[in-house]
Amino acid sequence: MPKHQINPNNWVKSYSDYLFNYTITRVNSREIAQDLISETFLAGLKSMKNFKGEASERTWLISILKRKIIDHYRKINSNKGKAEVRMSYNSDTDTEGDWLEERVADASDKTAEDHLVNSELGDAIYDCLGKLPEKQADVFKMKTILGYDTETICNDLDITASNLWVIIHRARTALAECMEDNWYK
């Protein structure tokens, strides 16, 4: 199987839109997304000699970008939550399921109207995310949108696993209430 080649002269033309769309859904800020993509291209240029050609150029750039996004969240959260009270949360009334992320429709079965509704739903979700406390929004994005595992998030944000689940629970509850008020009416 031939190895993939790298051509940084085509990165902006070939990958900037894809990288931007990937990033904006994870950081919810146009300026930060553009900065992270620029940092990704710069890091790619600096580490071109390490490109082995085993993955496509786009896959390689995405892997660099994912690390930049993690670093971004690590940086903004490095000094937050240090004095936070650690507690475990148990609730007999808390049931599994019916969370916001489980209400998203199957992407393989979409009509034009579904795409419009999904776009509006995405906007409503991000509006509600913007109303959460920053740490809750960051943890929710990292766990639910970016799909990071619990250990990675806890290490990056210097929190315990039980604290992470308390934050996720609070974020989900606040998002559900916000969506009830702003989307389901």
C-alpha positions in Angstrom: 0.0 0.0 0.0 1.5 3.3 -1.0 2.3 5.8 1.7 0.4 9.1 1.9 2.2 12.2 0.9 2.2 15.6 2.6 1.9 18.9 0.8 1.5 21.9 3.1 1.0 24.2 0.1 -2.5 22.8 -0.3 -3.5 22.7 3.4 -5.5 26.0 3.6 -7.3 25.3 0.3 -7.9 21.6 0.9 -8.6 21.4 4.7 -9.3 24.8 6.3 -13.1 24.5 5.8 -13.2 21.0 7.2 -11.0 21.9 10.1 -13.0 25.0 10.8 -16.3 23.1 10.9 -14.8 20.4 13.1 -13.4 23.0 15.5 -16.3 25.4 15.7 -18.6 22.7 17.0 -16.1 22.0 19.8 -15.1 25.5 20.9 -18.2 27.5 19.9 -16.0 30.6 19.1 -15.1 31.7 15.6 -11.9 33.5 16.7 -10.7 30.6 18.9 -11.5 28.1 16.1 -9.4 30.2 13.7 -6.6 30.4 16.1 -6.6 26.7 16.8 -6.5 25.9 13.1 -3.6 28.3 12.6 -1.8 26.7 15.5 -2.5 23.3 13.9 -1.0 24.3 10.5 2.0 25.8 12.3 2.5 22.6 14.4 2.1 20.5 11.2 4.8 22.5 9.5 7.1 22.1 12.4 6.6 18.4 12.6 6.5 17.5 8.9 9.5 15.3 9.3 7.5 13.1 11.7 4.8 12.4 9.1 5.2 8.7 8.3 2.5 8.6 5.6 0.5 5.9 7.4 -2.5 8.1 7.7 -3.9 10.6 5.2 -2.8 14.2 5.5 -6.2 15.2 6.7 -6.3 12.6 9.4 -2.8 13.7 10.5 -3.9 17.3 10.7 -7.1 16.4 12.6 -5.0 14.5 15.2 -2.9 17.6 15.7 -6.0 19.7 15.9 -7.6 17.4 18.6 -4.5 17.9 20.7 -4.7 21.7 20.2 -8.4 21.6 21.4 -7.5 19.6 24.4 -4.7 22.0 25.2 -7.1 24.9 24.8 -9.5 23.5 27.4 -6.6 22.5 29.7 -5.2 26.1 29.5 -8.5 27.8 30.3 -9.3 25.4 33.1 -5.9 25.1 34.6 -6.5 27.6 37.4 -10.2 27.1 37.8 -11.9 24.8 40.3 -8.9 24.5 42.6 -10.9 25.4 45.6 -13.9 23.5 44.5 -15.7 21.3 47.1 -15.4 17.6 46.1 -18.5 15.6 46.7 -20.2 12.5 45.5 -23.8 12.7 44.2 -26.4 10.1 44.6 -30.0 10.5 43.9 -32.7 7.9 44.1 -34.9 9.9 41.7 -32.1 10.2 39.1 -32.9 7.9 36.2 -30.6 6.9 33.4 -31.6 8.0 29.9 -33.7 10.7 28.4 -30.8 13.1 28.4 -30.4 15.7 25.7 -27.7 13.9 23.8 -29.9 10.8 23.6 -32.6 12.8 21.8 -30.6 13.5 18.7 -32.0 11.7 15.6 -30.2 9.1 13.5 -28.0 11.1 11.0 -28.4 8.4 8.3 -32.1 9.1 7.9 -32.5 12.8 7.2 -34.7 14.9 4.9 -34.1 18.5 4.0 -36.6 19.5 6.7 -34.7 17.3 9.2 -31.5 19.1 8.3 -33.1 22.4 9.0 -34.6 21.3 12.2 -31.3 19.7 13.3 -29.5 22.9 12.5 -32.0 24.9 14.5 -31.7 22.4 17.3 -27.9 22.7 17.2 -28.2 26.5 17.5 -30.5 26.1 20.5 -28.2 23.7 22.2 -25.2 26.0 21.7 -27.3 28.9 22.9 -28.1 27.0 26.1 -24.5 25.8 26.4 -23.5 29.5 26.4 -25.7 30.1 29.4 -24.0 27.4 31.5 -21.2 28.2 33.9 -17.9 27.9 31.9 -16.6 24.8 33.6 -20.0 23.0 33.2 -20.0 23.9 29.5 -16.4 22.8 29.0 -16.9 19.4 30.8 -20.1 18.8 28.9 -18.5 19.6 25.5 -15.5 17.4 26.3 -17.5 14.4 27.5 -20.6 14.6 25.2 -19.5 16.4 22.1 -15.8 15.6 21.8 -16.2 12.1 23.3 -13.2 12.2 25.6 -13.0 9.5 28.2 -13.5 10.3 31.9 -9.8 9.8 32.8 -8.6 12.2 30.2 -11.1 14.9 31.3 -10.3 14.4 34.9 -6.5 14.7 34.2 -6.9 17.7 31.9 -9.1 19.6 34.3 -7.7 18.3 37.6 -11.0 17.0 38.9 -12.1 13.7 40.4 -14.4 11.3 38.5 -17.2 11.8 41.0 -16.8 15.6 40.5 -16.9 15.2 36.8 -20.2 13.3 37.0 -21.7 15.9 39.3 -20.7 18.6 36.8 -22.2 16.5 33.9 -25.4 16.0 35.8 -25.8 19.7 36.6 -25.0 20.6 33.0 -27.5 18.1 31.6 -30.2 19.3 34.0 -29.6 23.0 33.2 -29.5 22.2 29.4 -32.7 20.2 29.6 -34.4 23.1 31.5 -33.1 25.6 29.0 -34.2 23.5 26.0 -37.6 23.1 27.6 -37.9 26.9 27.8 -36.4 27.7 24.4 -36.9 24.8 22.0 -39.8 22.6 22.9 -42.4 25.4 23.0 
